[in-house]
């Protein structure tokens, strides 16, 4: 269960950084 939780957190972090990159591209 703990491993699954860590995976969810990693996915969330990846999504955050991905959306941040998209916003940066839109800004340029």
DRENDO-1510 file (C-alpha; in Angstrom, 1 decimal, always signed):
<recs>
REC; n; res; u; v; w
REC; 1; UNK; +0.0; +0.0; +0.0 .
REC; 2; UNK; +2.8; +2.4; +0.8 .
REC; 3; UNK; +4.5; +1.7; -2.6 .
REC; 4; UNK; +1.2; +2.5; -4.3 .
REC; 5; UNK; +0.9; +5.8; -2.4 .
REC; 6; UNK; +4.5; +6.8; -3.4 .
REC; 7; UNK; +3.6; +6.1; -7.1 .
REC; 8; UNK; +0.6; +8.3; -6.8 .
REC; 9; UNK; +2.6; +11.1; -5.4 .
REC; 10; UNK; +5.3; +10.7; -8.1 .
REC; 11; UNK; +2.5; +10.8; -10.8 .
REC; 12; UNK; +1.1; +14.0; -9.2 .
REC; 13; UNK; +4.5; +15.6; -9.2 .
REC; 14; UNK; +5.1; +14.6; -12.8 .
REC; 15; UNK; +1.7; +16.1; -13.8 .
REC; 16; UNK; +2.5; +19.3; -12.0 .
REC; 17; UNK; +5.8; +19.8; -13.8 .
REC; 18; UNK; +4.2; +18.8; -17.1 .
REC; 19; UNK; +1.5; +21.4; -16.8 .
REC; 20; UNK; +4.0; +24.0; -15.7 .
REC; 21; UNK; +6.0; +23.3; -18.9 .
REC; 22; UNK; +2.9; +23.6; -21.0 .
REC; 23; UNK; +2.1; +27.0; -19.4 .
REC; 24; UNK; +5.7; +28.1; -20.1 .
REC; 25; UNK; +5.3; +27.2; -23.8 .
REC; 26; UNK; +2.0; +29.1; -24.0 .
REC; 27; UNK; +3.6; +32.1; -22.5 .
REC; 28; UNK; +6.4; +32.2; -25.0 .
</recs>
